[in-house]
Amino acid sequence: MALPARYQYQHQRSKPLRTSNKGRPHLSGSHENESHNIVIIGAGSAGLATSYFLKEHGIEHVILERGEVGNTWDVERWDGFYLVNPNWAVRLPGFHYVGDDPEGYLSKIETINYLQNYAKHFDAPVRTGVEVDSLERKGDGYLLTLDSGQVIAARCVVVATGAFGVPKVPDFSPDITDSVIQIHSADYKNPQALVEGAVLVVGSGQSGAQVAEELHDAGRQVFLSVGNAGRRPRRYRGRDSSWWNYTMGNFDRTIENVESVNDARYGSSAHTSGARGGHNIYLRQMAKDGVTLVGPVTGGRGDTLNLRTDLLEILRAIDEYPIRWKANVDAYIEKHGMQMPPDDTIDPPGIQEWPKEESPASLNLLDAGIITIIWSTGFKYEFDWIKLPITGEHNYPNQTRGVTEYPGLYFMGLQWMFGSKSAQFIGVGEDAEYVTGHIAEKFGRA
């Protein structure tokens, strides 16, 4: 599927994406062993950026991808998904956005196309449809066992399997009545794919807030269990809020200069949207328009969920977030003598009065007509397939900017692996350059 004409990229080439194993041992259904100098697991932004720099160093390697290039974006994003950062922030190494809509936002399809065209751009050595079941250390190298049963030996392995891991749902979810369908936001595709009936979205971070908005716009009855993620304005004083965060250095924060690394890695990002050209999301306005807001879900059994009753306090904290954020921008403007237009952001009239009813302590799913629960409750890391004591708290890999204590084993693209932009298009290349520099020093020769 071709990119729209308005999306053009630096140094675009027409080389075909390598999806076959012609001239190499066949993987699917084969049990023949083979060996490589470097193996990258995952052909998303992190794996491709690493491959780009390995090619720059002239180092032989292969990328193993369980699906197609950009698989996570295809499988774990809904159809109406848009990037939250603008197009000018789409900056994988050697392949920056140079189109005529830098303030726009890539859709799901455009994001997948961008990654696939990036792989074509430098002829990334990708093998698709190859899943790694286990990784273990063997002598001075590593053995990767594939789902086909084949074993691949490698001197060096880069794990680039995604920033967030596998979907996370509450432990009590199996106790909820079978008459209600439960899915994770990673499995949600569009309103039409859901059965008729009301929908409860649990979690109001970036995904939850946008999914709830999309469902409501499609005419569905929506309940939204609100979390503690703040909201940020889409634009402020003439520029996109992402531009302000970038200009003020928020993207350059590292694990060395944040108060809490855990809060940075596992906290919810403030919600906004790149859909419809980019816009603000107001939970109170959604309530005024007909979405039923409830407090966080704390437990459940049968047809009843338990809720926190401090919804109004949570909404006040959400509304205070943009006030603090805008104050920081104002201070930055004044400090640097910038000539910017005045604040013209105005909350929709009357939304501070919503919701008007008390926050309930429970929700009966059947009485509310709720047929589907969408758990927008985040992800968890799962690296049990790596047969080494490689993880620590929250199952997060023990590493320093991608480098582990095991020679030849690296990670790439983890959330806040080194800094705020470690898992983002605008910054994953910096970590990739660092990791490949380390690889080149240690494993540059076969």
N, C-alpha and C positions, 0 to 999 in steps of 0.2 A: 504494500500500500504506500503510495508516494506521499511525500509531505506536500501540504499546500504551497503554492508558489511563493507566498510571502515568507516562508521559512527557508532561509538559505544559510549555509554553514561554510565556515572557513576551510579552504583547501578540499572541497568536496571532490571525491573521485568515484568512479563507477565500477570499481573492482567488486566482483561478486562475493557475498558472504560465504565463507567456507563452512558448509554444513554437512559435508560428507567426509569419509575417511579414505578417499582415494589415495593410494600410494602409502597408506599407513595401516597397521593392524586394525581390523574392523572391531568395533566395541560391542555393538548390540548382538547379544546371543553368542559372543565369542568368549572362550576361556583362555585364550592365548595371553601369556604375560608379555608385558613390555616395560620399558624404562624410559624415564625422562629426566632431564636436568631440573626443570622447574615445572610444577603443576599448580595452576590456579583453579580453585573451586568456586564457580559462580561467574556468570557473564552479565552482571549488572554494571552500574557505574563504577564501583570500586574495583571489580575484577578487570574491566576493560581499561581503566586508567592505569592499573598496574601493568597490564600487558603492553600498553602504549610505551611506557618508559622502559620496559624490558627490551622492546624492539629497538628503542633509541640506543640502548646499551649493546645491542646485537646479541642478546642472550636467548638461546633456544628455550621455548616453553610451550605449553599447551593449556587451554582453558577447557574445563569440563563443566558443562551446563546441563542441569536436569531437564529443563524445558527448552524454550527458545531464548535468544538474546533478549534481555529485559523481561524475563519471565515473571518476576515478582510484580512488576507494574501491570502486567497483563492479568495475572491470576488473582492478585490480592488488592486490586483497586476496582471501584465501581465504575460503571460506564460513563457517568457524568463527572468523573474526577478531573480536577485541574490542579496544576502545581500552585502552591501558595506564593512562592517567590516568582518575580517577573522574569521574562525571557532574557533580560540582560544578565541575569544571574546564572544562566545555563552555560557553564564554562568548563567542560571537560577538557583535559590537556590537548591542545592543538585543534580544538573543534568548538570554538565559541560561537554563540548565536550572533549572527550579523544581519539578520533580516530587518524588515521595515516596521516591525511592531515590538520594539524593545520593552515597552510597558505592558504588553499583553502577557498571557499566561498559557503555557502549553497544556493541551487537553491530554487525557490518558493516551489516546491513539498517537498524538503528536509526540508524546514523551517516549513511547515504545519505538516509534519510527526514528526519533533522534538517536536512541541507543543503537538501533540496528544499523543506521547509516554511519554511526561512529565506528562500529565494528568493521564495516565495509571500507571506511576511509583509510584505515591503516592495515587492512587485511588481517584482522585479529585471528589467531589460530584457534578458533572456537569449535568444539565438538558438542553438538546439541543432543538432547535426549539421553544424556548420560548421568546417572545418579550415583553418588558416592555413598555407600552404606557405612563404611568405617574407615578410620585412619589410625594407623599405629606406627610406632617407631620400630625400626629394624636396623640394627647396627648403626651406621653413620647416616642413615637415610630414613625413608618412610615407605610404608606400603598402604595403598588405597585399594580397598575392595569395593567393586562396583555392584550394582543390583543385578547385573548379568552373571556375577560370579567371577568375573575377570579380576585379576590383581595387577595393579600398576605400581612399579617402584619409582621413587623420585628422591633426588638429593635434597630438594627443597619444596615446600608446599605453602601456598598462600591461601588462607581461608577467607573468602570474600562472599559469604553466603547471605548477606543482607544485614541491614542495620538493626532490625527488631526481632528476628527469630520467628517463633511460632505463636499463633493467637492464644491469648490468655482469657479464660472465663472463670467465674467464681466456682469454688469447690462445691457450693450448694446447688449448682445448676441441675445436676441429675435428679434432685429431689422435687423439682418443679413438675407440675402436671404434664402428662404426655399430650394433652389436647392443645398445648401451646408449642409452636415451632420455635426452636432456638437456633440462631446462627450468629457467627461473629461478623463484625463489620468487614473483615477481610473476605468474607464469602458473599456479601451483599453486592448485587449487580445493578438493579434498577427497580423502581416501584412495581412495574408490570410483572416482575419475576416472583413477587410475593403473593401469597394467597389473599383473598379478600378478607377484610377485617382490620381492626385497629392494630397499630404497631407501637411497641415500646422500645425506644432507643435508650440504652443505658450508657451514659458517659457523654459529656459535652465538650470534649477536646476538639481538635481540628476535624477529625473524621466524623465523630458523633453529631456535632453541630451541623455540619454540612449535609449529612445523610438525613437528619431530621428535617432540615429545611427543604431538601429535595422531595421527601415524601409528602410533606405538607403542601408544597406547591403542586404536587400531582393529585391533590384532592384526597389524600389518605388521612384518616383520623390518627393523630400522633400524640403519644405521651413521651416526654423526655425527662429522664432521670439525670439531674444536673450534677456535674462534678465541679472540681475547684479550678479548672482552667480559666484563665482570664480571657479578655477579648482585647484585640488591638485594632485601631482604625485601619482601614485599607489605605487611605491617603490622609496626609496631614501637612498643612502649610505648603501645598504645591507639589509634594513628592510622595511616592509610595512609601509605606511604613518600612518595607524591606530595605529601601534605599537609605532611610534614616538609620536603621540598625547597622547597615553596612558602613555608612559614612562615619557613624559614631564609634565604630570599632567593636560592636557587639558580636559580629561574626568572627572576630579575631580572639575572642576569649578562649583560654585553654583551661585544662584541668588544674593548672597551677595557680590560676587567679580567679577562681570562683569560691564562694563560701562553702558550698556543699557539692561535691562531685556527684553524690547519689541523687540529690535534687535535680541536678542538671541532666543526668542520664535517664532518670526514671520519672521525672515530673512531666506534667502535660504541657504542651505548647499552647500559647494563647490562640484562640480561634479567630479566623478571618476566612475569606474565600477568594479564589481566583476565577470562579465561575461567573458567567454573564459579564465578562470584562473586568471582574474584580469588584467586590463590594463588602460592606460591613455586615456582620451578623449580630443581631440584637436578640438575646433570648427573651427579654421582656416583650419585645415587639412580636416575637413568635407566639408568646402567650396571649397577647392582645388579639392576634389574628386567629387564634383557635387551638394552638398547641397547648396541651396540658403539661405544665411543669410540675415535677415532684422532686423530692430530695433524693440523695444518694441511696441506692439499694444496699442494705446491710445483711440481708439473708432472705430465705424463702423456703417454702415447702408447699406442695400441693398447688392450689390456685391462688395463694397469697404471698406477696412479697413484703418484707419489712423495710421501712424507709426511715431515714433521718428526718427530723421535723424542722431543721434550721434552714429551710430553703431561702427565706428572705435574707438571712445573714450571708448565705453563700452568694446570692445575687448582688448584694451590696459590695462584697469583696470583688466580684467579677467586674462591676462597674467602676470600682476604684482603680483597677489595673490601668485602663487607658488614661486616667487622670495623672497617675504617676509617670506613665510612659511619656505623655505629652509634656509634662513639666521637665523631664530630662531633655527632650528635644528643644524646648524653649531655652533652657539653660545653655545648651550647646550652641544654638544660634547666636545668643547674646555673647557668649564667650569668644566666638570666632568672627563676630561682626558680619554675619551673613545677612544679605538682603532677601528675605523670604516673605511671601504674602502672609497676612494674619490668619489666625485660626478661624476656619469657616465650617468646622465640623459641628453639626447640631444634631443631638439625639432626636429621634422622632418624638413629636409632642405626646405627652401623657403616658409614656411607657414606664416611668418610674412608679406608677400606680399599679402596675401589674406584676405578678398575679394578685388578685384581690382576696381570694379565699385562703383559709388556713392551710398550712402544709400538713398533709395527712401522715400518720405513722405507719400506714399499711396501704397496700393496693391489691384489691381482688381482681385478678386478671380476667376471670370469666364475666364478672359483673360489668367490667369496663369494656368488654367486647374485644380484648386484646388476643389476637391469634398468633402474633409473631413478636419475639423478643430479639432485638439486634444488640449483641454485647459489643459496645465500642469501648472495651476495657483494656486495650493495649496488647502488648506482646511480651513474651518471655524468651530468654535465651535457652537453647537446648543443644548442648554440645556433647551429649553422652556418647555419640558416635565417634568421638575422638578418644581413643583409648589411652589417655594420659591425664594426670591430675593437673589440668590446664586452667580450671575456672576457680573463682572465689565467690564472694558474696553476690547474690542474685544470679549465680551461674555465669557471671561476666568473665570473659577470658583475662587471665593475668598476663599483661603485656605492657610495654612502654612504647607508645606510638607505633604499635603494630608488631614490635619485636618481642618475642617470648624468650624464656630461659632455655628453650630447646633449640639448639642450632638448626637453622633451616626451616623452622616453623614460624609463620607470620600470620597476622590477621589484618584485614582491611575493611573499612567502611562501617565499623561499629559506631553506634550513637555515642557521641562525645568520647571517641577513642583517644583523641588528643585534644580536640577543641570543639567549639560550637559547630563548625562546618565540616567535621570529619565525615559525616554521612550525607552531605549535600553536594549538589552539582557544582556549586561555587567553590568548594574547598576540598573535595575528596582527592583531587589531583595533587595537592600539596603533600598529603600523607603518602600517596602512591609514589611520589618522587623520593620521599625520605626512605620508604621501605625498599624500593628498588635500588637505591644507592647502597643500602646495607647489603642487599642480595648481591649486587655487582661486586662488592668488595670481597664477599665470602664465597660466592658460588658463580662467579663470572665465567669460569672456564669449566667445560664439561669434563 
